[in-house]
């Protein structure tokens, strides 16, 4: 027994040592991607939603009306991501990151004046969703997917840590600033932070570009056998039924988590939950997301991203049943932990899944297609759920329905595993198009 324990400890130490060596060798690029994911928080629903009541009160909007404005802005941003996402393939990572941060700063500045006009609100949310939710994550994950091969799972899980760190830090800061200094100071201050801190920091880290053809060198990872993956074009991918089945499952977290956070103040009202407890439970969400992201990244390198698909939605499914069936305030941290586990798993999983299945050459185009669908789902989510709330459909019942749907999506991901394993055999040559 002691011998087995000694071997296990040695293996763990070796794994940690490999991870530390990988991080040390690639710190500047990993940090740049992580910071991009962190600053995406300005365009994420959990951050914007903290201003919901101020905006609705100032402009006299109902839940459905504000949800419609939010959805229109987000849907428009999804169209732009789908049309211009290919720039992540054409531009250097530094240039793409610089344009993204600058655009996000302008959107934050405009948001400071959104309480004066519905038009300014729509334009502001469009910019926040386009550059924050859209291009920050798109540029970070596309770059990580291209930069690394053998250790892609580790890379995307580390870069993706920017999301939970942002979720743990930014809502608390936002609530403090709004309470003490007001809505406009929050958003104008965000613009200043992006221009004076994020912009120069990320530009400095990406001063040296990590050329994609360096990823196969031994210096970037372990000596492992790499599965040969053919490079699919966006047109070829869009024709495959497997891709559309994957979207059915991969869109569950953004749609459902967006709905939850967008209406979390309303959920607190109908359940009697303390908003303070809910905001504090973001820490559980963030910790669960970090742990899940790292574990999923390790599992991807150990197994395959496609093999993780049937399992990553399960924590989300169970969490969404809690408001309807176990509405005790003591269950709030459990709910947020379940959401965080799936969110963290999704960040690492989707960063590795598309290049694993479809190659890296046209990764920006393919990710843009999937990312646009994701953003569109977050556009539809506030409007549809807000519309149902205004019709009298309990939001807790809506969440329970979403939980059941995600269970069915998990089962589908298990059924299509043989199809995903043989995708390369189904790729038609470009000359056949």
N, C-alpha and C positions, 0 to 999 in steps of 0.2 A: 504493500500500500504506500509506504513512504517513497518507494522508487517511482511509482506512478505519479504521486504528487510532485516529486522533484522534476520529472519530465514535463508535467503540466506547467509548473512555474517557469521552467526554462523556455517553454514554447511561448508563454505569455510575454516574458521579457524580450524574447526575440521579436515578437510581433510589435511590441511597443518600440523597440529599437529601430525596426524597419520604418515604422510610421514617423518617428522623430527624424530619421535620416531623410526621408522623403520630404517632410515639411521644411527642414533646414535648407535642402537643396533648391526648393521651389517657393520659398517664403514670399518673395515679392509678388509673384503672380497669384498665389493663393490669397494673399492679403488684399490685393486689388479686387479680385472677384468677391471676396467676403465683404469688403466695404461697399461695393456696388449693391449687393443684396441687402446690406444694412440700411443704406440710404433709400432703398426702394420703399421703406416704411412710410415716407411722406405720401406715397400714392396708394397705400394699402387701405382696405376698408376698415380695419381695426383702428387705424389712426384717424382717418377722415370721419368715421362715425362718431367720434367724441365731440365733433362740432355740429352734429345733426340737429339737436334741439335748438341751438342758437340760430342756425340757418332757417329752420322751419318756422320758428317764431318771428324772425325778422321779415321773412318773405311771405308769411301766411300760407304755408304749404301743408297739405295733409301727408300722411304716410305714403299713400299711393302717388301723389304728385311729386314728392321729393324722390321717391323710388324711380319714377319715370324719368325725371331729369338725370338722375344718377345713371340709369340704364342706357339712356340715349348717348350720354357722354362716353360711357364705357364701351358701348357697342361701336361707336365711331372710332375709338382708339384701337379696338380689335381689328377693324378694317385696315387701319394704317399699319399696324404691326404685321398683318398678313402681306401687305403690299411692299413694305420697306424692310422687312426682317432679313432679306437677303444681304443687306449692307453689312451684317455681321460676318459674312463670307468675303466681302470685297474690301472692307476697310480694315485697318489695323485695330487691334483691341483698344489701343490708346485713343485713337480718333473717335471710335464708336462710343467709348466711355465718356469722353469729354463733351461730345454733342449731347449725350443723354443727361449728364449732370447739369449742363447749362440750361437745357430745356425744362428740366424738373424745377430748377431755381426760379425760372420765369413763371411757371405754373403756381408755385407757392406764393410768389409775390402777388399774382392776380387773385389768388384765393383770399388774401387778406381783405379784399374789397368786394367779395362775393355776396355779402349781406345787403348790398345796395341794389343789386340787379340780378334777375334770373338769368339774363344773358351772360353776365360775368361768371355766375355760378357754373353754368353749363360749360363755358370755355375753360374755366379753371379746373373743373373735375376732369374734362377731356385731357388736359395737359398732365395732370397728376397721374391719371390712369395710363396714358400713353408712355410717358417717360419713367414714372415710378413703378407701377405694377408691371408695365409692359417691358420696356427696353432695359431697365436696370437688371432684371433677372435674365432676360434673353441674352444680353451681351455677356453677362457673367457666366452663365451655364454653357452657352455656345462656345465661348473661349476655352473653358475648362474641358469641354468634350473634345475639342480639337487639340489642345495642348498635351493631353495625356492619353495613354493607351493601356498599358499594363496596370496602372494604378488609377484608372478613371473613377472607380467607385470611391476611393479615398479622396480624390481631388474634388469631386462634386459634393461629397458630404462635408468637406471642410469649407469649401466656398459657400455652401448652403447654410452654414452656421450663422451667416449674416442675418438670415431671416429671423430665427428665434431670438438672437441677441437684440435685434431691433424691436421685436414684439415684447421683450422683457423690459426694455429701457424706455422706448419712445412713448407708450401710452401714459406712463407715470409722469414723465416730463411734461407731456401735453396737458394733462389734467391740472398739474401744478401751475403751468403758465396761464392757462385759461382762467383758473380761479383767481390768480393774483394779478395778472396783467391784461387779460382779455383775449378774445378770439383773434383780432387783427395782429396783435403782437406775436402770437404763436406762429402765424403763417409768414409774416414778414421776417421774423427771426429765422425761420426755416430756410428762407431764400438766402439770407446772409451766411448761415452755416454751410450751405451747399457751395456757395461761390468762394468763400474764404477758407474753408477747411477741406471739404470733400474734393472739390475740383483740383487744387494743386496737389493734394495727397495722392490721389489715384493717378494723376498724370505723372508724378514722380515715380511711383511704383512700376508703371508701365512704360517707363522711358526706354527700357530694353525689352523688345518684344520676344516672346517665346515662339519661335518659328514652328509651325505645325509638323514639319518633317523631322524635327528633333525628337518627337515623342517616342520613336522606336528605339532610341539609344538606351543602353543599359543604365545610364545615369539617372533616368527618370523613374525607374522602378525595379521590380523583382525580375529574375530570370524565370519567366513562365511562358507556357505555350499560349499563343494568341490565336484565337479563332479568326480565320480569314472572313471578312465581311465585305461584300460588294457594295459599291457606292450607288445608292438609289437616287434618282432625281425626284423632285417634288411631284412631278406629273405621275411618275410611276407609283410613288407611295400613295397618292390620293386615289389610285384605282384599286388598291388592295382592300378587300373586306376586313382583313385583320387589323388594318390601321383604324378603321371606323369602329371596330369592336373595342380596340384599345382606348379610343377616345371616350367611349361610353363609361369606362371605368376611371380613366384618368381625370375626367371632368367632374367626378363626384366630389372630391375634396374642395376645389375652388368654388363650385356652386353652393355646396352645403355649408362650408365654413364661412363664406361670404354672407350667406343668409343669416347665420347665427350671429355674427359680429355686427352686422348692419342693424339688426333688430334686438340687440342685447339689452338696450334700455327698456324696450317694450316687454321683453321676456321677464326682466326684473319686476315690472309692474304686475304682470298677470300671475306670476308665481309667488310674489311676495319676497323675492330674494333681495338681499342687500346689494346695491350697486358697488359698495365698497368691497364686499367680499368677492364680487365678480371681477372687479378690476385687479384686486390682489391675487386672484387665482390665475391671472396671466403669467405669474411666475411658474406655476405648475405647467401651464401650456408651453412655456419657453424651455423649461428643463426637460420635459418629455420630448420636445422637438429636437433638442440637442442630442440627447441620448439615442433617440430613434434614428436620427440622421447618421450618426457615427456607426451605430450597429448595422444599419442598412448598407452603408458604404462598405463596411467590412464584408458583409454577406454577398454583396454584388461581386467583389473581387474573388470571393471564395466560391461562389456558385455563379449564377447569371442574374441579370436584372429581370429578365422575363420570368424566372422562377419565383421571384418575390411577389409578383403581381397578385396571385390569389389571396395573399395574406395581409397586405398593407392597409386595406380598407376596413378590416375587422374592428380595430379600436374605434374608428369613427362611427361605425354602425352601432356599436353598443352604447357609445356616448350619447348619440342622438335620441335614444329611447329614454334617457334619464328625466328630462323635463316632464314628459307625459306620464311616466310610470313610477318614478322615484323622485318626486319633486322636493325632497328634503334639502335644506340649505347645506347640510353636511356633504351632499353629493356633488356640490359645485366643483371642488378641486378634482374629483374623479372625472367629471365631464370634460373639464379643460385639459386634463392629462390625456384622455382618449383622443380629443381633437389634435393635441400636440403630437401624439405618437404617429398618427396618420400624416399630418402635415410634414413632420420631419422625414418620415419615410418617403413621402412623395417628392420632396425636394431632391433627395439623393437619387431616388429611383428614376425619375424622369430626366435627370441630368445625364444618366448613363444609358437609359433604355433606347432612345432614338439612335445614337451612334452605334450601339450594340447591334441593333436590328438592321439599320439602313446605311451604315457607314458615316464617315466624317466629311467627305468632300463637299457635299451639299447640305451640311448640317444646319447652317443658318436658315436656309429656305424651308427645310423640313420642320425645324423647331418653330419657325415663324407660323407655319400652318397650324401646328398643334397649339402654339401659344395664343394665336388669334382665337381659336376655338375656346381655349380656357378663359380668355378675357371676355369673350362673348357670353360665356356661361355666367361669369360674375356680373355681366351687364343685365342678363335676364333675371338673375336671382332676386335682387332687391325689389324689382317691379312686380314679379309674379307673387312673391311672398307678401309684399305690401298690399297688393290687390286682394289677395285672399284674406288678409287681416281685416281690411276694410269691409269685406263681405261677411265677416263674422267667423271665419274659419280659425280655430285656435292655432296659434303659432307652435305650441308644444305638440299638437297633433301633426302639423306639417313636418316638424323635425322627426317625429316617429316614422312617418311615411318615408322620409329620406333615408332613415336608418335601414328600413326594410329593402329599399331599392339598392342601396350599396351592398347589402348581403347578396342579392341576386347578381350584381355586377362582379362580385368576388367569385361566385360560382362559375360565371362565364369565363373569367380569366383562367380558371383551372381547366375548363373544357377546351380552350383553344391553344393550350401549350404545344401540342404536336405541330400545329400550323405555324406557330412562331419559330419553332426549332428548325423548320425547313423553308423559311422564307427565301433564303438565297437561291434555292433551286427553282423558285418561281419568278426570279427576276429576268425579265426579257431584255435583250441587248438594246442599246439606244437606237441602233439602225433599224429595229423593228417598228419604231414608232412613226 
